[in-house]
Amino acid sequence: MVKKTIAKLTPYIPEKTIAELKQEQGLTKLVRLSANENEWGTSPKVAQAILDWGVKDANRYPDSEVTDLRQAIATGLNVDPEGLVFGDGLDEIIQLLSRTLLSPGDEVVLTQPTFSEYALHAEIEGAKMVNVPVDVSGVTDLNGMLAAITPATAMVWLCNPNNPTGTYVSHQAIAEFMAKVPKSVTVVVDEAYIDFVTAEKPASVVDLLSKFTNLIVLRTFSKAYGLANFRVGFAVVDPQLAQTLQTVRLPYNLSTFAEIAASAAYSDQQFVQKVVTVVAEERQKWAAFFKQLNLLSYPSQANFVFFKVDQSAQLSQYLLKHGYLVRTGLGPDWLRITIGQPADNQAVQKLIREFVKQ
Ligand SMILES: *Cc1c(COP(=O)(O)O)cnc(C)c1O
């Protein structure tokens, strides 16, 4: 018998491959702006590191401790190396945290809308979702989330910047929030897009870990570092909790190839900075574009924009016919578009303008 909590779930619909979609649509060119991938690829240091390594030790199990990458990140973030837990992408970390920390009947407080994986894994564990809508500007309502906490609350998810709205809450706001949250409640701050924040530096709340043992910070190599295919994400947690998570985690979840790729990408902060700078410039142009067309969009601090438009399904089809895949299904009449290379952004804006004026 399938577990009751799983039988009622609808599956996550993953991206089709670009080749598959091109064939289906009869397109020679397709730009995928639906998954918030890095449109500038990844650091050239990654290719070099992988080529240098070759297929060495392909017959050996990888380093379960992920020692080299662990050391590099602990130094880079100024955190205890014992507090790092690595996953096969952040997706696996979300699953691992839910599996370890949630029991049937627990309440999980979430922003509405937010990344769907949090609720998916919470539901599998039999937890109960408590959704707190974003405010009128699309920003996570921290006071609303505080008010939603009850004695049954086990976990609060804060995606910052939030996917899909792109909105950001400040370091200070999260610090004040943490001071009011009961110690028995785990607060997970998913910083998948934190590198793209330009509103303040540093934006990350990793420094708050020394103050709040119930805080967990998540990072991934899939977005700013451009390594989505290698599947490397990690959590920064209280070292004591890390030990528990290590017992639940699959022992060889990260291949040496993934570790080498992530280490090389991490060593090239210049690449990340270049991407972040162009994305921030293009983000402003997108905001000006929406304003000019009188389309509602939320202020983004991430590498994507979220906007409301009539006939969004038809618009997404129109864009697809012209070789641009965008993300639908995240809200009625809302579309999410990954910020692409300047020429692609211009092309998509031209197509949207044509469509809206029809
Ligand atoms: C993309 C994304 C992830 C998943 O990242 P992976 O490391 O590729 O699994 C996690 N959280 C958010 C908010 C994301 O947008």
The ligand as a Gaussian input file, in Angstrom:
#p B3LYP/6-31G(d) Opt

LIG

0 1
 C       16.424000      26.118000      -7.645000
 C       16.018000      26.135000      -6.215000
 C       16.421000      25.143000      -5.323000
 C       17.011000      23.840000      -5.781000
 O       18.298000      23.907000      -6.095000
 P       19.113000      22.599000      -6.483000
 O       20.378000      22.788000      -5.709000
 O       19.312000      22.665000      -7.957000
 O       18.377000      21.370000      -6.069000
 C       16.142000      25.297000      -3.993000
 N       15.447000      26.358000      -3.553000
 C       15.001000      27.301000      -4.382000
 C       14.229000      28.446000      -3.851000
 C       15.251000      27.219000      -5.744000
 O       14.747000      28.118000      -6.573000

